[in-house]
Amino acid sequence: MSPNQQQQLYTFQDAWTAWRSGAKFPIAFFGDSTFDGAATTGWVRNTLGADNVSPNAFSRKLEGLLREAAGQSVLRIYNAGFSGQTAAWGAAHIEQEFTGDSPYRDVKMIGIGFGINDRLGYPSEMEYRVGLRTHTIRMIEWCYEHGIQPFLLTTQAVVAPGVHTTYEGTYPMRTGGHIHTVAGEVKKELALEYGLPLIDLNAYTEAFLLYSSYSTASIIPDRLHFGDLGHAFVAELLFAHLVPYTIVADGYTKIDYSTQAVQDGVPEDWLTMSDSPVDGFKVLVDREREETADRKVMTVWLFAAARRPLALRAYKSGTTGSGAASSGEEQEGFTGTYVKVNGKAHLLTGPETELGRMEQGLYRLEVFTGTGTRVDFKGFWLD
């Protein structure tokens, strides 16, 4: 079968709906040391046929986030990263890793990485390109032959503008530029040829290195491998690609009850559609109720992707509400509207409340009524 005739076996939407139904639907990430978490706390070197659960590798972090979003504890994300390995090695060992008695033999989708170490084994860019392309195609076609859906990831960004002086005479392509212009382009070409999903890790992680407020050393301590902070960001980025409820904000963004990706919203008949919008909100909730139970009235998964921190503000109509300020994840005693940002509660004491600045990454925004009788919330602005 020619590449453009390949049919998708599974999609990310299949994964998400399966997870929401309580299924395991395993997805594996198959790559090198940048996948297995070599510079993260508690890292355990991967071995073929083992279930690697290094606690701070992006696969493990992603699994936890997805379980939270899907409301279940069965789904799995498999860490199939192998330190020091190449696409040639991956093509030669993919069957051993995902068939037979392997704990990963039930995998449904495999994200194929590799490409960073490959540059060390070729004398020229042309041979690097041909070799990486050939071995990646072998892995793609193996997946289809075994009823597994492949997808592609470009490589994580590195800090290597030139060859380290130790390797100048040995590895002339040991730079970030070679990874970007050869490995990245090969993945993009093959994604088009085979109609495969592509997650451009290189572009997003480059932006994280360039524009986040975190120091480069805290993200990528050895200039090649992301540490805990970097892997947490990659997990959040992958979540944004896998969960269709994620709202991506790269600048001026409004979120209210007309936003399509809102979860846990108020009943439709509670809404007011204002003839004269205030604070830019056309749809809001502002009503009395009989019960006083603390009720969630909005959940939003937000991925901040701007080149600067985004200011987050929450809005409501009135000024009612009281309660002690929260310093933890659990809050009791708020009588008015409050917001949780990644679990930390903030009482909305007036029509506008500043909730801090959002670095690049994933945020869970939850809105609650408090224990009062008024339900009052408009939405969020980010800028």
C-alpha positions in Angstrom: 0.0 0.0 0.0 1.4 3.4 -0.9 1.7 5.9 1.9 -1.1 8.2 0.7 -3.5 5.1 0.8 -2.9 4.4 4.5 -6.0 4.6 6.5 -6.0 5.9 10.1 -6.6 3.0 12.5 -7.1 5.2 15.5 -7.1 9.0 16.1 -6.4 11.1 19.2 -10.2 11.5 19.4 -10.6 7.7 19.6 -8.1 7.8 22.5 -9.9 10.5 24.4 -13.4 9.0 24.0 -12.1 5.6 25.0 -10.5 7.2 28.1 -13.7 9.0 29.0 -15.5 5.6 28.8 -13.1 4.2 31.3 -10.9 2.2 28.9 -7.1 1.7 29.1 -6.3 2.6 25.5 -2.5 2.6 25.9 -0.4 5.1 24.0 3.4 4.7 23.9 6.2 7.2 23.2 9.1 5.5 21.5 12.3 7.4 21.3 15.7 8.2 22.9 16.9 9.6 26.3 14.8 12.8 25.8 11.8 10.5 26.0 12.8 8.2 28.8 13.6 11.1 31.2 17.4 10.7 31.6 17.9 13.9 33.5 14.8 13.8 35.7 14.6 13.0 39.4 14.1 9.3 40.1 15.0 8.3 36.6 15.4 4.5 35.9 17.2 3.5 32.7 14.8 1.7 30.4 15.3 -1.9 29.3 13.4 -3.8 26.6 10.3 -5.6 27.8 10.1 -3.6 31.0 7.3 -1.2 32.1 9.3 2.0 32.8 7.5 4.3 35.3 10.3 6.9 36.0 8.2 9.3 38.0 9.2 12.6 36.4 9.4 11.6 32.8 6.8 13.3 30.6 5.0 10.0 29.9 4.3 9.4 33.6 3.3 13.1 34.2 1.0 12.9 31.2 -0.7 9.8 32.4 -1.6 11.5 35.7 -3.0 14.6 33.9 -5.1 12.5 31.6 -6.4 10.4 34.4 -7.5 13.5 36.2 -9.2 14.9 33.1 -10.9 11.6 32.1 -12.0 10.9 35.6 -10.5 7.4 35.8 -7.4 5.5 36.9 -7.0 2.8 34.2 -5.6 4.6 31.1 -1.9 4.1 30.4 0.9 6.1 28.8 3.9 3.9 28.1 7.5 5.2 28.4 9.4 3.5 25.6 12.3 5.8 25.6 15.8 4.3 25.4 18.9 6.3 26.3 21.5 6.7 23.5 19.4 5.0 20.8 18.6 5.9 17.2 15.9 5.3 14.6 17.9 2.4 13.3 17.9 0.8 16.7 14.2 1.5 17.1 13.4 -0.1 13.8 15.4 -3.2 14.8 13.8 -3.5 18.2 10.2 -2.3 17.8 8.9 -5.8 17.7 10.6 -6.9 20.8 9.3 -3.8 22.7 5.7 -4.1 21.6 4.9 -7.8 21.1 5.3 -11.2 22.8 5.4 -11.0 26.6 6.1 -7.3 26.7 3.9 -5.3 29.1 3.4 -2.9 26.2 2.0 -5.5 23.8 -1.6 -4.1 24.0 -0.5 -0.6 22.8 -3.0 1.1 20.5 -0.9 4.1 19.2 2.9 4.7 19.1 4.4 8.2 19.0 7.7 7.8 17.1 10.5 10.1 18.2 14.2 9.5 17.6 16.5 11.7 15.5 18.8 13.4 18.0 21.4 10.6 18.3 21.1 9.7 14.6 23.1 12.8 13.6 26.2 11.3 15.2 26.3 8.2 13.0 26.4 9.9 9.5 29.1 11.9 7.7 26.8 14.3 5.9 23.4 15.9 6.1 22.2 13.9 3.1 23.1 10.6 4.7 21.6 11.7 8.0 18.3 12.5 6.2 18.2 9.3 4.1 19.0 7.1 7.1 16.5 8.7 9.5 13.8 8.7 6.8 14.4 5.0 5.9 14.3 3.7 9.5 11.3 5.9 10.5 9.4 4.5 7.5 10.3 1.0 8.7 8.7 1.8 12.1 5.6 3.4 10.6 5.0 0.4 8.3 5.6 -2.1 11.1 3.0 -0.3 13.2 0.4 -0.6 10.4 1.3 -4.3 9.8 0.5 -5.0 13.5 -2.7 -3.0 13.8 -1.1 -0.1 15.7 -1.6 3.6 14.8 1.7 5.5 14.5 2.1 9.2 14.9 5.2 11.4 14.8 7.0 13.8 17.1 9.8 16.2 16.2 12.6 16.1 18.6 12.9 18.2 21.8 14.8 21.4 21.4 18.4 21.5 22.7 21.0 24.2 23.5 23.7 23.4 21.0 24.4 26.3 18.6 27.7 24.9 17.7 29.6 21.6 18.2 31.1 21.2 21.7 34.9 21.6 21.3 35.4 18.0 22.6 33.6 16.7 19.6 34.5 19.1 16.8 36.6 16.5 14.9 34.3 13.6 15.6 30.7 14.7 15.4 30.4 17.6 12.9 26.6 17.6 13.1 26.2 17.7 16.9 24.2 20.9 16.8 20.6 21.9 17.4 20.5 23.3 13.9 21.1 19.9 12.3 18.3 18.3 14.4 15.9 21.1 13.4 16.7 21.2 9.7 17.1 17.5 9.1 15.3 15.4 11.6 12.4 17.9 12.0 11.9 18.1 8.2 12.0 14.4 7.8 9.2 14.0 10.4 7.1 16.7 8.7 7.5 15.2 5.3 6.6 11.7 6.5 3.6 13.0 8.3 2.3 14.5 5.1 3.1 11.4 3.0 1.4 9.0 5.4 -1.3 11.3 6.7 0.0 10.9 10.2 -0.6 13.2 13.2 2.5 15.3 14.0 3.3 16.9 17.3 6.0 19.6 16.8 7.9 19.2 20.1 10.8 21.1 18.6 8.8 24.2 18.0 7.0 24.3 21.3 10.1 23.4 23.4 12.2 26.0 21.6 9.5 28.6 22.5 9.6 27.4 26.1 13.3 27.8 26.2 13.2 31.2 24.6 10.2 32.9 26.2 9.3 31.4 29.5 10.5 33.1 32.7 12.3 30.0 33.9 16.1 29.8 33.6 17.6 27.7 30.8 19.5 25.7 33.4 16.3 24.8 35.3 14.7 23.5 32.1 17.6 21.7 30.4 20.5 21.4 32.9 22.9 19.7 30.6 21.8 21.5 27.4 20.6 18.2 25.9 18.1 16.6 28.3 15.1 18.3 29.8 14.9 18.0 33.6 11.8 17.8 35.8 10.5 21.2 34.8 11.0 20.6 31.1 9.4 17.2 31.2 6.4 18.6 33.1 6.0 21.2 30.2 6.2 18.5 27.6 3.5 16.5 29.4 1.2 19.5 29.4 1.9 20.2 25.8 1.0 16.6 24.8 -2.2 16.9 27.0 -3.2 19.9 24.9 -2.9 17.8 21.7 -4.7 14.8 23.2 -7.6 16.4 25.0 -10.1 18.3 22.8 -11.4 20.3 25.7 -8.1 22.2 25.9 -8.3 25.9 25.0 -5.0 27.2 23.6 -4.3 30.8 24.4 -1.4 32.5 22.6 -2.6 36.1 23.4 -5.7 38.1 24.0 -8.4 35.5 24.9 -11.8 35.6 26.5 -13.5 32.6 28.1 -17.2 32.6 29.0 -20.3 30.5 28.6 -20.3 30.8 24.9 -16.8 29.2 24.8 -17.3 25.8 23.2 -14.8 23.9 25.2 -16.2 24.7 28.7 -16.9 21.7 31.0 -19.2 21.7 34.1 -21.1 24.7 32.9 -24.3 26.0 34.5 -27.7 24.9 33.1 -28.6 26.7 29.9 -31.7 28.2 31.4 -29.7 29.9 34.1 -27.9 32.1 31.6 -28.5 35.8 30.8 -27.6 37.2 27.4 -26.9 40.8 28.0 -28.1 43.5 25.6 -25.4 45.8 26.9 -22.2 43.8 27.5 -20.2 44.8 30.5 -16.4 44.0 30.6 -16.9 42.5 27.2 -19.1 39.6 28.4 -22.3 38.9 26.4 -23.3 35.7 28.2 -23.2 35.4 32.0 -25.0 33.9 35.0 -26.3 36.2 37.8 -29.3 34.7 39.7 -30.6 33.7 43.0 -31.1 30.0 44.0 -32.8 28.3 46.8 -30.1 25.8 47.8 -26.8 26.8 49.3 -24.6 23.8 48.3 -21.2 24.7 46.9 -21.6 23.9 43.2 -19.0 23.9 40.4 -20.2 26.1 37.5 -17.3 25.9 35.1 -14.2 23.9 34.3 -11.7 24.9 31.7 -8.4 23.3 30.6 -6.2 26.1 29.4 -2.8 25.8 27.6 -0.9 29.1 27.7 1.3 29.3 24.5 2.1 33.0 24.4 5.6 34.4 24.1 5.1 36.3 27.4 3.2 35.5 30.6 -0.5 36.2 30.3 -2.4 38.1 33.0 -5.5 36.1 34.1 -8.6 38.0 35.4 -11.9 36.6 36.5 -15.2 38.6 36.4 -18.6 38.6 38.0 -21.4 41.1 38.5 -21.6 41.8 42.2 -19.4 42.2 45.2 -21.0 39.6 47.6 -19.1 36.8 49.1 -16.8 36.2 52.1 -14.4 33.6 53.4 -10.8 33.1 54.4 -8.1 33.3 51.8 -6.9 29.8 50.6 -3.3 28.6 50.6 -4.1 25.0 49.7 -6.2 22.8 47.4 -9.2 22.5 49.7 -11.3 25.5 50.6 -14.4 25.6 52.8 -16.3 28.6 54.0 -16.5 30.8 50.8 -20.0 32.2 50.6 -19.5 33.7 47.2 -18.0 32.9 43.8 -14.5 31.6 43.9 -12.0 30.2 41.3 -9.4 27.4 41.6 -6.3 27.7 39.5 -4.6 24.4 39.5 -6.2 23.6 42.8 -5.5 26.9 44.6 -8.7 28.8 45.5 -9.2 32.6 45.0 -12.3 34.3 46.3 -13.8 36.8 43.8 -14.4 39.8 46.1 -15.4 42.3 43.4 -16.4 42.6 39.7 -12.8 42.0 38.6 -10.2 39.8 40.4 -6.6 39.4 39.2 -5.5 35.8 39.4 -1.8 36.1 38.5 0.3 35.6 35.4 0.2 32.4 33.4 3.6 31.0 32.2 3.6 28.7 29.2 1.9 25.5 30.2 -1.3 23.9 31.3 -3.8 25.3 33.8 -7.1 23.9 35.2 -9.5 26.7 35.9 -12.6 25.8 38.0 -15.3 28.1 39.1 -17.6 27.5 42.2 -20.6 29.2 43.6 -19.6 29.1 47.2 -22.2 28.4 49.9 -24.3 31.5 49.2 -27.6 31.8 47.4 -26.4 33.8 44.5 -24.8 32.3 41.4 -22.7 35.0 39.8 -20.0 34.6 37.2 -19.1 36.1 33.8 -15.9 34.6 32.7 -12.1 35.1 32.2 -9.9 37.5 30.2 -6.3 36.7 29.4 -3.9 39.3 27.9 
